[in-house]
Amino acid sequence: MNEQFKYILEPYKGLKSRTTCPACQKKNQFARYIDIDTKEPLADITGRCNREINCGYHYTPKQYFEDNKHLKPLEKGHVIKKHIKPIAAQAKPISEIPFDIFKKTRKQYERNNFFNYIQNKIGKELALKVFSLYHVGTSKHWLGASIFWQIDILGRIRAGKIMLYNKETGKRIKKPFPHITWLHKLIRLKDYELNQCLFGEHLLQQFPEKQIAIVESEKTAILAAAYLPKFNWLASGNLNNLSRKRCGSLKGKTVLLFPDAGAFTIWKDKAKELADLASFVVSDLIETKATPEQIKKGFDLADYFEGKPIKVFTAAREFEQPQENTLIKAATTVKTIDLECKDFEEFLNTEQNNIVSWPIEELEKYFSSTTITDQPIKLNNHLTINTPSKFISNYLNIVKRNNGNPTFKTHYDSLLELKSYLADKNT
């Protein structure tokens, strides 16, 4: 008999028949290979771990005899490592806050300090609209505290950030200690792991056609949404939270960044790091408008709005040609933005259209005026269209939602190619 076949895994006869796994070091989990006749183990490291999913170590007699042709006894550590089955790390599911808890917080704004501050700035009606837009809640943890819910693009309620503001000044209360905590800690949510997203990320699904702008604080995003509602205003929640992990929902988008005074260089460098993810444009508006004293105090876009009537902010226009180091660009060029200009939003919309938009209306008119039969069309060597009418409808919807987005340029090009194909066929 071949020597390697003289061995079998030791039958289970209680915990004494199982030893410590040489790989994962778990006790009573390792079945050794034993001699059929003598019942003696071949070696302490030959056997199989019962923890197949979490360990996967399995070292057979055949492998043992092959290895021992050249291995020395001192090399058994190498053998153990060699025979551990590689296990792919599995991503943990995103932890979520139960919807019923979230829902109960969206009320009692009369005792919410932050709401009282906001309504004094922009009026109760508009304050209610922006609070509803961002699903801001009220917390009982501190009298007058607010809950800023982080809801991702898929609608998952990832986290609730609780902060206390002064209802007169709109500043966060930091004495005698910083009044900031997380809901999951207070309710001791079982098996919860904090996995943050950008504040306001849910708006990307709700209003996919809007230009995206990011500021640092939740307070600033909410005020900006009131002053300039044609933008999806998101907040990183922290200077260093503009990370690749949290910005995944921005893939393929053009994004305006409005760093606080003193943070322009930090966010400019961050934009360079993430240039493969999205096209970031960094505004130096706050950096150039703030005084040295204001920079020390953390002057931001919310402070810039201070004292300015909301009706001034109705659109957008060009303020000045930026210096070479003012803006970061990946696929487009957008000029420096001055929010004080009356035509603010109009400028951005026009400028963006001039740079990256596609004449989709021309395609719509052509396809709507052309008789198309649903017969398969081999458009090129890589694309055969089985049902042209559905293809046109689907692709037009995609490019209209993502006009100018380089990620969807192939969809637009395919429509152009189909138009050219049909035109040639009909002539």
N, C-alpha and C positions, 0 to 999 in steps of 0.2 A: 504493500500500500504506500502511495506517495505520502511522505512524512507530514505534509501540510494538512492532509485529510484525516489525520488521527485526532483532530481537535474539533470540539463543538463548544457552542456557548453554554456556559454552566446553567443547568436548569434551575428555575426559581424554587428555593426551599426556605423562604423567609428572608429577612433583612441580612442575615449572616452570609447569605449567598451572593450578596451585592456589596461591592466596595466603593471607595471614593474614585470618581472619574479623574483620570490624570490630566484631562483638558480643562473642564469647568470647575473641578474641585468640589462638586456636590457629593455629599455622603450618600451611601446606599443606592446609587444610581448606575453603577458600572458592572456589567456582566462580563467576566473574563472567559477566554477560550481555555478549556481544560482538556487534558489527554483522556481519550475515551476509556482506556484501560486503567490508568493509575489515578485518574481524577485530579491530577495535579495541574495547576495553571501553567500555560506555556511561558508567559511573562506578565509582569504587573501591568504592562501598557498595551497588551493585546486583548481586545474585547470591544464591546459596543456600549455607548452611553444610552440610557433610556430616554434622555431628554433630546429626542431627535430634532425637534424644532429649535430649541434654544441653544443646543450644543452641537449635536450631529457628529461627534467623534466616533469613528469606527476604524479599528486597525485589525486586519485579518491575519491569520497565520501565513497565508501566501505572501502578503506584503512584508510580514516580519522576516520570513526566510530570505526573501529577495533583498531586503535592506541589510540583513546581517552578513551578507557576502562581503560587504565593505565597511559597514558601520561598526564603530567601537561602542562599548557599553555606555561611555560617557556622553554619547551623542543622542541619548534617548529623548532629550528635550526637543531636539530637531525633529525627531520622528513624530512626536505628539503634535507639534505644530503643523507638520506636513499632512497629517491625516484628520485634521478637523475640517468638517464639511463647511465651506463658506456659506454663510447665511445672509441674504440681502436684508439690509435694515428696512423695516417697514415703517412708513410714515404714520405717525399717530393721527387719529381723527381730530379735527378742529373742535375744541371745547366750545360749548355754547351756553348762554344764559337762557333759562326757560322763558318762553314767551309770556306766560302769565305774570311773572315777576316784572318783566320789562313793561308790560301794559299798565300795571298798577301805578307806575311812577309818573305817567304822563298826565299829571293833573296838579291841583293845588298850587298853581303858579302865583297866586296872590301872596303866598308866603315864601316864594323863591326869590332870594336876593338878586340873583343874576337876571332873572326875568324883570324884576322891578327896575333894575338899572337899564336894561335894554329898552323897555317901554318908555322910559323917560327920555331916551335918546331918539327913538324913531316912532313912537306912538304904540298904543296897545294892539291895534289891529295888525300892523306889520310885524310886531314882536311875536304875536301868536302864530303868524304864518311861518316865520323862520324857525320858531321852536318846534312847530309841527313838521317842518321840512327835515330837521335834523333829529327829531324825536327826543329832544332834551327832556329829562325827567326831573322830579323833585325828590330829594332824599330826607329821611327823618334822622339820619345819623348825626348831623349838625343842624341846628335850627337855621333854615334858609339855604341849605346846601342844594347843589344841582348835580344831576347825573348826566354825563356826556356819553351816550351809547356809541360804541364802535360796531357798526353793521357793515359787513363786507358786500362785495358786488353780487354775491349769491343770496344775500338777504339773511345771512347767519349773524345772530347777535353774539359777537365774540367777547365783548367786555363792557363793563360799566365803570367809568372813571368818575369818582365823586370829588367835587371841589367846592369850596366855600368862598364866595365873593362878597365884597363890601357893596351893598346896594346903592350907596351914594357915589362912590368913586369908580366902581367896576373893577377894582384891583383885587387880586387874590389875597386872602387873609393868611399871613405867614407867621403871625405871632399870637401866642407864645410858641407855636409850632406850625409847620406847614400843614394847612388843612386840605390834605389830598389823600385819598385811599381808593381801594377797588371794591366793588360790590361783592365779588366772589369771596373775598376775605371776610367780609362782615357776615355773610350768610353761610360761610364754611361749606361751599359747594363741593360735593364729593367728587374725587377724581378729575377735578378741573385743572387745566394748565393754561396759563395766560398766553395767548397768541394774538398779538395786536395787529390791527390793520389801520389804514388811514382813517381819521375821523371824517365822515361824510362820503366814504367810498361807495355807499349804496346809491348815491346820486348818479354814478356813472352808468348804472343800469336803468335808472329812472329817466335820466335826460342824456342819452348817449350823443346827442347832437351838439351839446354845449362845450365850449372851450373849457379846459381844466386849468385851475389855478390853485397853488398850494401855499399856505402860510404855516407859521409854526403853531400858534395856539388856537384852541377851539373857539375861544371868545372872538378872535379876529376873523375866523372863517364865518361865524354867524353874522357879525356886523357887515362883513364884505358881501355876504349873500343878500343882505337888505339893501345895501347901496348899489350893488352891481349884480342884479339877479340873472343876467344872461350868461353868467359863468357858473360852473360847478366848483365851488370853493371847498377845498379839502384842507385838513390840518394834520401835520405830522405829530403834534402833541408834545414835541420835545425837539430841541436843536439837533440831536443826533439820531432821531428816529426816521430820518429820510434814508432808509436802508433798502437794499435790493429785495429783502424778504417782504417788507411792507409795501413796496412799490410794484409788486407783480401785476396788479390790476391795471397799471398804466402802459403795459406793453404795446408798442406801436403807436402811441399817442404823442401829440405835441402838448407839452405841459409848461405853464408859466410858473416860475418860482419867485416868491416875494419874501426873501429872508429879512429877519429883524435887523435893526442897525447893529453893526459889529459882527454880523454873521455872513456877510456877503461872500467873503473869500471861502468860508467853510462850505457853503452851499454851491459855490461855483466849482470847487474841487469835487464835491459830491456829484454834481451834474456830469462832470467829465467821466467819473467812475461808472455812471449808469447810462452813458450815451448809447450803449448797445441795446438798452431796454426801451428807451423812449427818447424823443427829441425835446430836450429841456432848454428853456430860455430863462435866464436869471436876470431879474430886474434889479438895478441898483438905485431905484427910486428912494427907498427909505434910507439907504446908506448916504446918498447925496443930500437929502433934505434935512436929516437930523443934525442937530448941533452936538458938539462934544459932550455937553451935559446930558443931552437926550440919549446919546449912545450909551453912556454910563447907566442910565435908567432903563435900558432895554426898549427904546423907542421902536414901535412897529406900525403896521398898517392901521390897526385900530386907533392908535394915537394920532395917526395922520388924519383920520376922519374927524377927530375931535374938533368941534366948533364949526364944521362945514355943513351947510344944509343939504339934506339928502337929495333934493331935487337937482342939485348941481351935477350929480353923478348919473348921467343918463346915457352916455355912449363913450366913444374913444377916438383919439386922433394922435397923430405923430407929435411928439414934443421936441425931440432933438435926435440928431444922428449919434448913435453910441460910439464910444471909443472902442478900440480893438479888443480891450480886455473886459468890456462891460457885459457882454452876453456870451453864453455858450450856445452853440448850435450843432445839431446833428444833420438835419435834412432841410431846414428852412432858416431864413433870416427874419427876425422880428425886431423892430426898432425899440429903443427905450420908451417906457410907458410913463406918462404923467397923468395920474388919476384926476388932477384938477381940471383937465381939459373937458369941455362939454361933450365933445364927440368921441369919448373914450372907447366905448364898445363898438361904435361904427367903424372906427379906425382898425381895430383888431380884426373884425369880421372881414372888412374890405382887403386888408393887408394879407390876411391868411388866404383869402380866395384868390388874390392876384398871384400868390406864390405857389400854392399847392392844389387848388381845386381843379376838378375835371368838369368839362361841359356836359354834364349828365343829361340836361334837358334836351339837347340835340339828339342824343341816343334814344331817349324816351319817345320823342316825336317820330323818329324814323321807324322804330319798332312798332309803334301804335298805328302807323300809316301803311305798314307793309303786311301783306298776306303771308302768313307763315303756317306751313303744314307740319304736323308733328311726326315727321319722318326723320330717322337718325341722320345726323350730319357729322361726317368726319372732318373736323375743323383743321386738324393738323396731326402729326404723328403721335402726339401725346394726348389729344383730347377728341373724344367722340361724344357728341351730344345726342342722347337718346330721345329726349322730349324737349325740343327747342323752346316751346312756349313756357314751360316751367323753368328751364334754364335761364331765359331772359328775365322772367319775373323775379326769380331768386337773386340773380346777380345784380339786377338793378337795385333791389332793396338793400343789398350788401354795400354797394358802392355809394348809395345815397346816405346811408348811415355812417360811412367812413370816408367821406369825400376828402381826397388829398392824403389819406393815410398810406404811407409807402407799403405797409403790410398787405394792403388789398389792391395794390397796383395790378397784379396779375388778373384779378377779376375784371377790372376796367379794360385791360388790354384784350382779354378774351371777348368782351362785348364789341370792341372795335373790330376785332378780327372777324367776328360773326357778321357784323354789319357789312364789312367789305366783301365777305363771301356771298352774302345774299344780294348785294348790289351787283356784283359781277354775274351772278346767276340770272338776275332779272333783266340784264341788258342784252 
